[in-house]
């Protein structure tokens, strides 16, 4: 697998930042893939809002494809059986988040769609 990633950040105003990212992935078994993301960040005093829209691409790893193994857990061991017919997974993601510090902690809220 070979991959390249590039990301740019632009400060539109003191309160608004834009982020763009693109990743190219080349794999000997699966098709090449280009995935991208864009994020807008808006700051109001100590409050930060983010909207992220992104694509995802996950190829099965060598264990998922070819190995049989037991996944250890606390009282929940389970068997993983490799499957050479697995295909990559595509995803489309929208995430809206809010972040604000308080005197003794930071408040974060994130909503995820798709």
N, C-alpha and C positions, 0 to 999 in steps of 0.2 A: 504494500500500500504506500502510495506517495500522496502527500497533501500539501497545499499551499494556502495560506490565510493572509488576508490583508484587511486592515481596518483603518478608517479615517474618522476624525472628530472635528466638528466645526462649531465654533461659538458664534451663533447668530446674533445674540444679544447677551448682556450680563446674566439674564435669567433663562435663556433657551440655548441648549446644546443639541446637536444632531450627531449621531454615530451611525456609520455605515460599515458593514463587514461582509466579506465574501470569502468562501472557502471552495477550493477545487480539490476533489478527491479522485485519485486514480487507483484502481484495484485490478489485479490480474484476473480475478474470477467474475467480478461484477462490472456493470457499466460505469463509466466516469460520471461524476455528478458535480454540479455547481449549486451551492446553497448560499443564501444571503440573509442578512438581517438589517433592520433599521430600528433605531431607538431615538426617541425624542425625550429630552429631560428638561423639566421646567421647575425652576426654583423660585419660591416666594418666601422671603426671609429664611426661616429654618425649616421650611417645608419643601420636600422634593417629590415631584410626581414624574413617573416614567411610563412611557408606552413603548413596548417592544413588539415588533412583528418579525417573525423569523421562520425559516424553513429548517428542517432537520433531516438527516440521512444517517441511519445506523446500519452498518453491515454486520452480519453475524461474525463473531470472532472464531478462531480456530477451535476453541473448546465447544462452542455451540454447534459447529459443523461436524466435527470428527471424534470428539472424545466422550466417553461415558464416565461419569464421576459422581461422587456424593457431595452435595453441598452441605457443609456443617452449619449447624445452628444450635441455639440453646433449646433443646427438646424438640427441634423441628428439622431434623436432617431430611433432605429429599434428594432423589436421584435425578441427575440431568443426563439425558441420552442425546448424543450428537445426531444431527440430521443434515446430511450433505445437500439436501434439497431446499434448505432455508433460503429465503430471499431477503434482500435488504428492506428496511422499513423507512418510509417517508413520513414526515410530520409537518404540520403547519401550526404555528403557535402565536397566540396573542396574549401578552402579559401586561397588566396594568398594575403599577405599584405606587405606594405612598410611603414616605419615610420622614420621620420627625424625631429629633432628640428631645428628651425631657431632662430634668436635673440629674436623675440617677440611672436612666436607661434610654434606649432608643426604640421608638415605635415603628414597626414595619408591617405593612399589609400588602399582600400580593394576590391578585386574582389571575387565574390561568384559564384560557379557553382553548379547546382543541388540543 
